[in-house]
């Protein structure tokens, strides 16, 4: 149970950092495309909600192998989404 709680905290922390980075970029840099920044902010919130929900409900609750595989895939998916969002933030910054 504690590991799940820690995972949810990590997801919330990372999503918060990405959200703040995008929000600051949107507010401070006038040349940033406001619509793309708003869409990215919405995407960050959606990703956070999705992964927090996924972290709380593993498949195969009583089978350790399935649970480990589930969380392994969750971590990989989370890292992929984080990288994609970070790339979009970088593109917003370059276009500014």
Secondary structure, DSSP 8 states (H G I E B T S, - for coil): -HHHHHHHHHHHHHHHHHHHHHHHHHHH-TTS-HHHHHHHHHHHHHHHHHHHHHHH--SSTT-HHHHHHHHHHHHHHHHHHHHHHHHHHHHHHHH-
